[in-house]
Amino acid sequence: MSDAVEKLSPPGLMLGVLINMHSRRNRKRPPDLAGLRAGGAHVEAPADEADVEPALRRMAAAGVDLVAVHGGDGTVLSALTAILCQNAFPQPPILALLPGGTTNMTAADIGFAGQPATLARVAEIAANGGGRLLQREALLLENAASADGAAPPQAGMFFGAIGICRAIAFCRRHLHARGVVGGPAAWLTLGPLLLKAMTSDKPDGVLAGAAARLTVRQADGAAETLDGPWSVLMASSLRKLALGSRPFWGEGASGHGVDVTCVRAPPFRLWRMIWPLLFGKPGKRPPEPHYVSRRAGTIEIAYTGAVTLDGEMYAANAATPLRLSASPPVRFLVG
């Protein structure tokens, strides 16, 4: 997937602001919504996830061209799902992602990076032009289930299963609950869990294996089957994840596609491979078949257990394989 960058033009875009007032940062430091409205912005503060789609439909009806999403990864997930899966806009608007949540991994990669990165600065660019647009696909997740039953298709930027879900549970239980968030939380999750995994062979450890079968399909119809057990499954359209890691290096689909990386259980020489896995350069990546990375048109995952999309938890059932594909490109204002 290549990033296309273009100039933001013309000036005079109508700004919409979708803000999660319940997110961690916005609770502590609420932005000046009255000032934004006075400046002509269409501001929506959804009460919950269910109100995001109607809020965006109201923006579309008002003629909004640029939507500033101010919240965490979950808010971005809800916005992308409403736009890409529920057609809240006739055509996807430009998105400007501002970090307002607990983790903000999506905003760290494709969020608005102007100086300062504030809603006021986004409003200035909307009115006067300037800034840069980056095009990036989202991940479309189908056949997952929520606590209420079968979930409709979702659109996000990072998918994870097995060890990823266990690490999220550890982080939320031991760190987020104590107010440790962002980069410090990522390091304090990675360090203890890796140390425990390397010094313990408990069957319920964070990297304990689980059965999963992946079918990696290319646009030309070619398919590859990857069987577990696996310790980690992850897929993303982000270029960098938490801590600036880049754990995707596979060849396959050019341009439009999904990046996926799998770690076979038990992880082979984990103490030596963790750095190449997370930060390795081309030619210095961990070896197959222990560590597998691919770029594909679509990926089907036959797996039973918890999965995550941008931090939100879902359930998978191997009888109905999950399906991951790439959305059409979305334009993001990055500064």
C-alpha positions as CSV (number, residue, x, y, z in Angstrom):
1,M,0.0,0.0,0.0
2,S,1.5,3.3,-1.1
3,D,0.6,6.6,0.5
4,A,-0.5,9.2,-2.0
5,V,0.0,12.8,-0.8
6,E,-1.7,15.8,-2.4
7,K,-2.2,19.5,-1.5
8,L,-5.4,20.3,0.4
9,S,-7.5,22.6,-1.9
10,P,-9.5,24.6,-2.4
11,P,-10.0,26.7,0.7
12,G,-13.5,27.2,2.1
13,L,-14.1,23.6,3.2
14,M,-17.0,23.2,5.7
15,L,-15.6,21.8,8.9
16,G,-17.4,19.2,11.0
17,V,-16.2,18.2,14.4
18,L,-17.0,14.7,15.8
19,I,-15.8,14.7,19.4
20,N,-16.0,12.1,22.2
21,M,-16.4,14.1,25.3
22,H,-16.1,10.9,27.4
23,S,-12.5,10.1,26.2
24,R,-9.7,10.4,28.6
25,R,-8.0,13.6,27.3
26,N,-11.3,15.4,26.5
27,R,-12.6,14.8,30.0
28,K,-9.5,16.4,31.5
29,R,-9.2,19.3,29.0
30,P,-12.5,19.9,27.1
31,P,-12.0,21.9,23.9
32,D,-13.9,25.1,23.2
33,L,-16.9,23.8,21.3
34,A,-18.8,27.0,21.6
35,G,-16.0,28.9,19.9
36,L,-15.9,26.3,17.1
37,R,-19.7,26.6,16.5
38,A,-19.4,30.4,16.5
39,G,-16.7,30.1,13.8
40,G,-19.1,28.1,11.6
41,A,-18.1,24.5,12.4
42,H,-20.8,21.8,12.6
43,V,-20.1,20.2,16.0
44,E,-21.4,16.8,17.1
45,A,-20.7,15.2,20.5
46,P,-22.3,11.7,20.3
47,A,-23.6,10.4,23.6
48,D,-22.4,6.9,22.7
49,E,-21.3,4.7,19.9
50,A,-24.8,4.2,18.5
51,D,-25.1,8.0,18.0
52,V,-22.0,8.3,15.8
53,E,-23.7,7.2,12.5
54,P,-26.7,9.7,12.9
55,A,-24.3,12.4,13.9
56,L,-22.3,11.9,10.7
57,R,-25.4,11.8,8.6
58,R,-26.4,15.2,10.1
59,M,-22.9,16.4,9.0
60,A,-23.4,15.1,5.5
61,A,-26.8,16.8,5.2
62,A,-25.2,20.0,6.3
63,G,-22.6,19.9,3.6
64,V,-19.5,19.1,5.7
65,D,-16.4,18.4,3.6
66,L,-13.8,17.9,6.4
67,V,-14.5,15.9,9.6
68,A,-12.2,16.4,12.6
69,V,-12.5,13.3,14.8
70,H,-11.4,14.1,18.3
71,G,-11.2,11.0,20.5
72,G,-9.3,7.7,20.8
73,D,-9.0,4.7,18.5
74,G,-12.5,3.6,19.4
75,T,-14.0,6.9,18.2
76,V,-12.0,6.6,14.9
77,L,-13.3,3.0,14.5
78,S,-16.9,4.2,14.9
79,A,-16.4,7.0,12.5
80,L,-14.8,4.8,9.8
81,T,-17.5,2.2,10.2
82,A,-20.3,4.8,9.8
83,I,-18.6,6.3,6.7
84,L,-17.3,3.1,5.0
85,C,-19.8,0.4,6.0
86,Q,-23.0,2.4,6.8
87,N,-22.6,5.1,4.0
88,A,-23.2,8.0,6.4
89,F,-21.8,10.2,3.6
90,P,-22.5,9.9,-0.1
91,Q,-18.8,10.2,-0.6
92,P,-16.2,9.8,2.2
93,P,-15.2,13.2,3.5
94,I,-11.6,14.2,4.4
95,L,-10.8,13.1,8.0
96,A,-8.5,14.9,10.5
97,L,-7.7,12.7,13.5
98,L,-6.8,14.4,16.7
99,P,-5.7,12.3,19.7
100,G,-8.1,12.5,22.6
101,G,-8.3,9.0,23.9
102,T,-6.2,6.5,25.9
103,T,-4.1,4.9,23.2
104,N,-4.4,6.9,20.0
105,M,-2.4,4.5,17.9
106,T,-4.3,5.5,14.7
107,A,-3.8,9.2,15.2
108,A,-0.1,8.7,15.9
109,D,0.3,7.3,12.4
110,I,-2.2,9.2,10.2
111,G,-3.5,11.9,12.5
112,F,-3.3,15.6,12.1
113,A,0.3,16.7,12.8
114,G,0.0,20.5,12.3
115,Q,1.7,22.8,14.7
116,P,-0.1,23.1,17.0
117,A,-2.3,20.0,16.4
118,T,-5.5,21.5,17.6
119,L,-9.1,21.9,16.4
120,A,-8.4,25.6,15.9
121,R,-5.6,24.8,13.5
122,V,-7.8,22.3,11.6
123,A,-10.5,25.1,11.3
124,E,-7.9,27.5,10.0
125,I,-6.8,25.0,7.3
126,A,-10.5,24.3,6.4
127,A,-11.1,28.0,5.9
128,N,-7.8,29.0,4.2
129,G,-6.5,25.8,2.5
130,G,-3.0,24.4,2.9
131,G,-2.0,21.3,4.7
132,R,-1.4,17.8,3.2
133,L,-3.7,14.9,2.4
134,L,-2.6,11.3,2.8
135,Q,-4.6,8.5,1.2
136,R,-4.8,5.3,3.2
137,E,-7.1,2.2,3.2
138,A,-8.9,1.0,6.3
139,L,-9.4,-2.7,7.2
140,L,-12.9,-4.1,6.7
141,L,-13.8,-6.8,9.2
142,E,-16.7,-9.1,8.5
143,N,-18.3,-12.1,10.3
144,A,-17.3,-11.0,13.9
145,A,-19.7,-11.1,16.8
146,S,-20.3,-8.6,19.6
147,A,-21.8,-9.1,23.0
148,D,-25.2,-8.5,21.4
149,G,-24.8,-11.1,18.7
150,A,-23.6,-11.0,15.1
151,A,-21.8,-7.6,14.5
152,P,-22.3,-5.8,11.2
153,P,-19.1,-5.1,9.1
154,Q,-16.7,-2.9,10.9
155,A,-13.9,-0.6,9.5
156,G,-10.8,0.1,11.5
157,M,-7.0,0.2,11.2
158,F,-5.6,-2.6,13.4
159,F,-6.8,-6.2,13.9
160,G,-5.3,-8.5,16.5
161,A,-6.0,-11.9,18.0
162,I,-4.5,-14.4,20.5
163,G,-1.5,-12.8,22.2
164,I,-2.6,-9.3,21.1
165,C,-5.9,-9.6,22.9
166,R,-4.2,-11.0,26.1
167,A,-1.8,-8.1,26.1
168,I,-4.6,-5.6,25.8
169,A,-6.4,-7.2,28.7
170,F,-3.1,-7.0,30.8
171,C,-2.6,-3.4,29.9
172,R,-6.2,-2.3,30.7
173,R,-6.2,-4.2,34.0
174,H,-2.8,-3.2,35.3
175,L,-1.9,0.1,33.6
176,H,-4.9,2.0,32.2
177,A,-6.8,1.5,35.5
178,R,-3.9,3.3,37.2
179,G,-3.8,6.1,34.7
180,V,-0.7,4.9,32.7
181,V,-1.5,5.3,29.0
182,G,0.2,5.9,25.6
183,G,3.8,5.0,25.1
184,P,4.6,4.3,28.7
185,A,1.8,1.8,28.9
186,A,3.0,0.1,25.7
187,W,6.5,-0.4,27.1
188,L,5.3,-1.5,30.5
189,T,3.0,-4.0,28.8
190,L,5.6,-5.3,26.4
191,G,8.5,-5.7,28.9
192,P,6.9,-7.8,31.6
193,L,4.9,-9.9,29.2
194,L,7.9,-10.8,27.1
195,L,10.0,-11.5,30.2
196,K,7.3,-13.8,31.5
197,A,6.9,-15.5,28.1
198,M,10.6,-16.2,27.9
199,T,11.0,-17.5,31.4
200,S,7.7,-19.5,31.8
201,D,6.1,-22.3,29.8
202,K,2.7,-22.0,31.4
203,P,0.0,-23.1,28.9
204,D,-2.1,-20.0,29.7
205,G,0.7,-17.5,29.1
206,V,0.2,-14.4,26.9
207,L,1.9,-16.2,23.9
208,A,0.3,-19.6,24.4
209,G,-0.7,-21.1,21.1
210,A,-4.2,-21.3,19.6
211,A,-5.4,-23.0,16.5
212,A,-6.3,-20.8,13.6
213,R,-6.2,-21.3,9.8
214,L,-5.6,-18.3,7.5
215,T,-6.5,-18.3,3.9
216,V,-4.5,-15.5,2.1
217,R,-6.1,-14.6,-1.2
218,Q,-4.6,-12.4,-3.9
219,A,-6.6,-10.4,-6.4
220,D,-5.6,-12.8,-9.2
221,G,-7.3,-15.7,-7.4
222,A,-4.1,-17.3,-6.0
223,A,-4.6,-18.6,-2.4
224,E,-2.2,-19.7,0.4
225,T,-3.3,-21.5,3.5
226,L,-1.4,-20.9,6.8
227,D,-2.1,-23.3,9.6
228,G,-1.3,-22.7,13.3
229,P,-1.0,-23.0,16.2
230,W,-0.2,-19.3,16.5
231,S,0.9,-17.1,19.4
232,V,0.1,-13.8,17.6
233,L,-2.1,-12.7,14.7
234,M,-2.1,-9.1,13.6
235,A,-3.2,-7.2,10.5
236,S,-3.1,-3.4,9.8
237,S,-3.1,-0.7,7.3
238,L,-1.1,1.6,9.6
239,R,2.6,2.1,8.8
240,K,3.6,2.2,12.4
241,L,2.0,0.7,15.5
242,A,2.6,1.3,19.2
243,L,6.2,2.3,20.1
244,G,6.7,3.1,16.4
245,S,7.0,-0.6,15.5
246,R,6.6,-1.9,11.9
247,P,5.9,-5.6,12.1
248,F,4.8,-6.1,8.4
249,W,7.2,-7.0,5.7
250,G,5.4,-9.4,3.4
251,E,5.2,-9.3,-0.3
252,G,2.0,-9.9,-2.3
253,A,-0.7,-7.4,-3.3
254,S,0.7,-4.2,-4.6
255,G,-1.0,-1.0,-3.6
256,H,-4.5,-2.0,-2.5
257,G,-4.3,-4.8,0.1
258,V,-4.0,-6.0,3.7
259,D,-0.8,-6.5,5.7
260,V,-0.9,-9.5,8.1
261,T,1.8,-11.0,10.3
262,C,1.6,-14.3,12.3
263,V,3.9,-15.7,15.0
264,R,3.9,-19.4,15.2
265,A,3.6,-21.1,18.7
266,P,5.8,-21.4,20.6
267,P,7.7,-18.4,19.3
268,F,11.1,-19.4,17.9
269,R,14.0,-17.8,19.7
270,L,11.9,-15.0,20.9
271,W,14.7,-13.3,22.8
272,R,16.6,-12.9,19.6
273,M,13.7,-12.3,17.2
274,I,11.5,-9.7,19.0
275,W,13.6,-6.7,17.8
276,P,13.7,-7.8,14.1
277,L,10.0,-8.6,14.4
278,L,9.0,-5.2,15.6
279,F,11.7,-2.9,14.1
280,G,13.7,-5.0,11.6
281,K,14.8,-3.6,8.3
282,P,14.4,-5.4,4.9
283,G,16.7,-8.4,4.9
284,K,16.8,-8.5,8.7
285,R,13.4,-10.0,9.5
286,P,12.7,-13.2,11.5
287,P,12.6,-16.4,9.5
288,E,9.7,-18.4,8.1
289,P,7.9,-20.6,8.9
290,H,8.1,-19.3,12.5
291,Y,7.3,-15.7,11.6
292,V,5.1,-15.2,8.5
293,S,4.2,-11.8,6.9
294,R,2.1,-11.4,3.8
295,R,0.3,-8.7,1.9
296,A,-3.0,-9.9,0.4
297,G,-6.2,-8.9,-1.3
298,T,-8.3,-10.6,1.4
299,I,-7.6,-12.8,4.4
300,E,-10.0,-15.3,5.9
301,I,-9.4,-16.5,9.4
302,A,-11.0,-19.6,10.8
303,Y,-10.5,-19.1,14.6
304,T,-12.6,-19.4,17.7
305,G,-11.9,-16.8,20.4
306,A,-11.6,-13.1,21.1
307,V,-10.3,-10.7,18.5
308,T,-9.8,-6.9,18.5
309,L,-10.3,-4.1,16.0
310,D,-8.8,-0.8,17.2
311,G,-9.1,-1.9,20.8
312,E,-12.7,-2.9,20.6
313,M,-13.3,-6.6,21.4
314,Y,-15.3,-9.0,19.3
315,A,-15.8,-12.8,19.2
316,A,-14.8,-15.1,16.3
317,N,-16.2,-18.6,15.5
318,A,-14.2,-20.9,13.3
319,A,-17.4,-22.2,11.7
320,T,-17.9,-18.8,10.1
321,P,-14.4,-17.5,9.2
322,L,-13.6,-13.8,9.7
323,R,-12.9,-11.9,6.5
324,L,-10.4,-9.0,6.3
325,S,-10.2,-6.8,3.2
326,A,-9.1,-3.3,2.4
327,S,-11.5,-0.4,1.9
328,P,-11.2,2.1,-0.9
329,P,-8.7,4.8,0.0
330,V,-9.7,7.5,2.5
331,R,-8.1,11.0,2.6
332,F,-6.6,12.0,5.9
333,L,-5.4,15.5,6.7
334,V,-1.9,15.1,8.2
335,G,-0.8,18.7,8.6
